[in-house]
Amino acid sequence: MQADHSPQQLWSSPITMEFLPADDQRDAVSVTAAPACGPTWRVRATDQPSNSAESIAVSLLRKFSEHHLPNACEMDWLVSESDAPQSLLPLPKGTFISPDSPQREQQGRIRGNLEWAPLRPQVIYHIQPHVTLKVGIVNQKNRCAGCGGKMDAYQQARMRFCEYTGKYFCVCCHEYKTALIPARVLLKWDFTKHYVSNFAADFIARIYRDPLFDVKDCNMDLYKKSKSLALTRSIRSQLVLATEYVRTCRQGGSAMGEIEQLPKFVWEHIHTYSLDLFCSVKDNILPNFIRPVADLAVKHVVNCQVK
């Protein structure tokens, strides 16, 4: 009679699996499971040669374990500590701190040195005047505005101007990326893309769809520069006013459902825009998109039986 083996009996003794070689070029590898207290795996090289993936991996791990990894101070950096020594500096005056922040009374600090500090992400609402390379380098203490590296004469000649920050950057921090300049859109209705630093390009891309720009606070004359923007203002005024009634009406569920398909700030605020919406207005996309919704909301207000 053949004896039955339970799972516990099967794990009563070690089990060894060997990955056999395809030729005699490499060491074989065996994997042993010691199941006394559950499977515990051990990998060891056997005397048999093998070129399997497992043996190569073990060989690489053995090689790496024989070498000491360099410390941070032993490595070569793009900007050395002597070129841009780091220390803690007070934040510039005017930095916004939330009134509810527990650190409101504490002086914030950022990394940098007495000649350079890292750029802070901020929306710039004015157009930066162009500065010549000679003047810009002197103002920046011969340092790149991005990484803080000290520039020699050769590197200074290759530095590039950022139209968003108004500063000069090295070729590593300024790769001729282009972006809309928010201040030019707000003040001149100018959608021309300009060369900006990598830092500025990434920041503008992050805020592209954020409703950060209020035309009423920034430049009401902008409505005179664009007929499409003035039309959008008229439609949004109707939408915002009609929505105030529809959202409180017992029978306004259908109309409110259509309104809520739009971004919330579109039907709550008349003058608030994002860069994305500004581009939609320029292309006459936004006014044509929100007009049917505004007409539906106004129609509900006129024909509503609950009054």
C-alpha positions in Angstrom: 0.0 0.0 0.0 1.3 3.4 -0.9 1.6 5.8 2.1 -0.1 9.2 1.9 2.0 12.2 2.7 0.4 15.2 4.4 1.7 18.7 3.6 3.3 18.8 7.1 5.2 15.6 6.3 6.4 16.9 3.0 8.0 19.9 4.8 9.6 17.7 7.5 13.0 17.6 5.7 14.9 20.2 3.7 14.2 20.4 0.0 17.0 21.3 -2.4 16.4 22.6 -6.0 19.4 23.0 -8.3 19.4 25.1 -11.5 21.4 22.9 -13.8 23.9 24.5 -16.2 23.5 24.6 -20.0 27.2 24.2 -20.4 30.4 24.1 -18.3 31.0 27.8 -18.3 29.3 29.0 -15.1 28.7 27.8 -11.5 25.5 26.1 -10.7 23.2 27.5 -8.1 21.1 25.5 -5.6 18.2 26.8 -3.5 17.5 25.1 -0.3 14.3 25.4 1.8 14.5 24.6 5.5 10.9 24.1 6.4 11.1 23.4 10.1 9.5 26.7 11.0 8.1 27.5 7.5 10.0 27.9 4.3 13.3 29.7 4.8 15.2 30.1 1.5 19.0 30.1 1.1 20.9 30.6 -2.1 24.4 29.1 -2.4 26.7 28.4 -5.3 27.4 24.7 -6.0 30.5 23.2 -7.4 28.9 22.6 -10.8 29.4 25.3 -13.5 26.3 27.2 -14.8 25.4 30.1 -17.0 21.9 30.5 -15.7 20.4 33.8 -14.8 20.3 32.8 -11.1 24.1 32.1 -11.0 24.9 35.3 -12.8 22.9 37.3 -10.3 24.6 35.6 -7.4 28.0 36.2 -9.0 27.2 39.9 -9.5 26.0 40.3 -5.9 29.2 38.6 -4.7 31.3 41.1 -6.8 29.4 44.1 -5.5 29.8 43.0 -1.9 33.6 43.1 -2.3 33.6 46.8 -3.3 33.1 49.8 -1.0 30.5 52.3 -2.3 31.9 55.9 -2.3 30.6 58.5 0.2 28.9 61.6 -1.0 32.0 63.7 -0.3 34.0 61.4 -2.6 31.8 61.8 -5.7 32.1 64.4 -8.4 29.1 66.8 -8.6 27.9 69.1 -11.4 28.2 72.0 -8.9 30.8 71.5 -6.2 30.4 72.6 -2.6 33.2 75.2 -3.1 31.3 76.7 -6.0 28.0 76.9 -4.3 28.4 76.4 -0.5 25.1 75.6 1.1 23.9 77.2 4.3 20.5 78.3 5.8 19.4 81.8 4.9 16.3 83.7 6.0 13.4 83.7 3.6 13.1 87.0 1.6 10.6 89.5 3.0 7.2 89.4 1.6 7.0 85.6 1.5 3.4 84.5 1.9 2.7 82.5 5.1 -0.8 81.2 5.8 -2.4 83.0 8.8 -3.4 79.6 10.1 0.1 78.3 10.0 1.7 77.5 13.4 5.0 78.8 12.0 3.6 82.3 11.3 5.7 83.8 14.1 8.8 81.8 13.2 11.4 83.0 10.7 11.5 80.6 7.8 14.8 79.6 6.3 15.9 78.2 3.0 19.1 76.8 1.6 21.6 79.0 -0.2 24.5 81.3 0.5 25.0 85.1 0.8 25.3 85.4 -3.0 22.6 83.0 -4.2 19.4 81.3 -3.0 17.2 78.7 -4.9 14.3 80.2 -6.9 10.9 80.0 -5.3 7.8 78.9 -7.3 5.7 82.1 -7.6 3.4 83.7 -10.1 4.9 86.8 -11.6 2.3 89.4 -12.6 4.7 91.9 -14.4 6.7 91.6 -17.6 10.4 91.2 -16.9 12.5 93.9 -18.7 15.3 92.4 -20.7 18.7 92.7 -19.0 21.9 92.5 -21.0 24.2 89.6 -20.2 26.9 91.9 -18.8 24.5 93.6 -16.3 22.8 90.3 -15.4 26.0 88.5 -14.6 27.1 91.3 -12.3 23.7 91.4 -10.6 23.8 87.6 -10.1 27.4 87.6 -8.7 28.6 85.5 -11.6 26.3 82.7 -10.6 23.6 80.7 -12.4 20.1 81.6 -11.1 19.1 78.0 -11.2 21.9 75.9 -9.7 24.0 78.7 -8.1 27.2 77.5 -9.9 30.0 80.0 -10.3 30.4 80.8 -14.0 33.8 81.4 -15.7 34.3 83.6 -18.7 33.5 80.8 -21.2 30.4 79.7 -19.3 29.2 83.3 -18.9 29.2 83.8 -22.7 26.8 80.8 -23.1 24.3 81.8 -20.4 20.7 82.2 -21.4 18.0 84.7 -20.4 14.7 83.5 -18.9 11.8 85.7 -20.0 9.7 84.6 -17.0 12.2 85.2 -14.1 14.3 87.9 -15.8 17.5 86.1 -14.8 20.3 84.3 -16.6 20.9 80.5 -16.4 23.6 78.1 -17.4 23.0 75.7 -20.3 22.1 72.9 -18.0 19.3 74.9 -16.3 18.1 76.6 -19.5 17.5 74.2 -22.4 15.6 76.7 -24.6 12.1 75.5 -23.5 9.2 77.8 -24.5 6.1 78.7 -22.5 3.4 81.3 -22.3 4.3 84.2 -20.0 1.2 84.8 -17.7 2.0 88.5 -17.3 2.0 89.0 -21.1 -1.4 87.4 -21.4 -2.8 89.5 -18.6 -1.4 92.8 -19.6 -1.1 92.6 -23.4 -3.3 89.6 -24.4 0.0 88.3 -25.9 0.1 84.5 -26.4 3.5 84.4 -27.9 5.7 81.7 -26.4 9.1 82.8 -25.1 12.3 81.0 -24.0 12.3 80.2 -20.3 14.5 78.3 -17.9 13.7 74.6 -17.1 12.5 75.8 -13.6 10.1 78.3 -15.1 8.8 75.9 -17.8 8.0 73.2 -15.2 6.3 75.8 -12.9 4.1 77.2 -15.7 3.1 73.7 -16.8 2.0 72.9 -13.2 -0.2 76.0 -12.9 -1.5 75.8 -16.5 -5.0 74.7 -15.4 -5.2 76.4 -12.1 -7.6 79.4 -11.7 -5.1 81.9 -10.5 -5.8 85.0 -12.5 -8.6 87.4 -11.8 -9.0 89.9 -14.6 -10.9 92.3 -12.3 -7.9 92.6 -10.0 -5.2 92.4 -12.6 -6.3 94.3 -15.6 -9.9 95.3 -16.5 -8.7 96.9 -19.7 -8.0 93.4 -21.0 -11.7 93.1 -21.9 -11.2 96.0 -24.3 -8.3 94.1 -26.0 -10.3 91.0 -26.9 -13.9 90.8 -28.2 -13.9 87.1 -27.4 -13.0 87.8 -23.8 -15.7 90.5 -23.5 -18.2 88.0 -24.9 -17.1 85.4 -22.5 -17.6 87.8 -19.6 -21.2 88.5 -20.7 -22.0 84.8 -21.0 -20.4 84.0 -17.6 -22.3 86.9 -16.0 -25.6 85.4 -17.1 -24.4 81.9 -16.0 -23.3 83.0 -12.6 -26.5 84.9 -11.8 -28.8 82.2 -13.1 -26.9 79.5 -11.2 -27.6 81.3 -7.9 -31.3 80.6 -8.5 -31.0 77.2 -10.1 -28.9 75.7 -7.3 -31.7 76.6 -4.7 -34.6 75.6 -6.9 -36.4 72.3 -6.1 -36.9 71.6 -9.8 -33.5 72.7 -10.9 -31.7 69.4 -10.7 -31.5 68.8 -14.4 -30.2 72.3 -15.2 -27.8 72.2 -12.3 -26.4 68.8 -13.5 -25.5 70.5 -16.8 -23.9 73.4 -15.0 -21.8 71.2 -12.8 -20.2 69.7 -15.9 -18.2 72.9 -16.1 -15.3 73.7 -13.8 -16.7 75.1 -10.6 -14.9 78.5 -10.8 -16.5 79.1 -14.2 -20.0 79.3 -12.8 -19.1 80.7 -9.5 -16.8 83.6 -10.5 -17.1 85.9 -13.5 -13.6 87.1 -13.9 -11.4 84.2 -12.8 -9.4 82.3 -15.4 -6.6 79.9 -15.8 -4.0 80.0 -18.6 -5.8 77.1 -20.2 -9.1 79.0 -20.2 -7.4 82.1 -21.6 -6.2 80.0 -24.6 -9.7 78.7 -25.0 -11.1 82.2 -25.1 -8.5 83.3 -27.7 -9.6 80.4 -29.9 -13.3 81.2 -29.3 -13.8 77.7 -27.8 -14.9 78.7 -24.3 -17.7 81.1 -25.2 -19.2 78.6 -27.7 -18.9 75.9 -25.1 -20.6 77.6 -22.1 -23.3 79.5 -24.1 -25.7 76.5 -24.3 -25.3 75.9 -20.6 -25.9 79.6 -19.8 -29.0 79.6 -22.0 -30.3 76.5 -20.3 -29.9 78.1 -16.8 -31.5 81.4 -17.9 -34.4 79.5 -19.6 -35.0 77.6 -16.3 -35.1 80.9 -14.4 -37.7 82.4 -16.8 -39.9 79.4 -17.1 -39.6 78.0 -13.6 -43.0 77.3 -12.0 -41.6 77.3 -8.4 -41.6 81.0 -7.6 
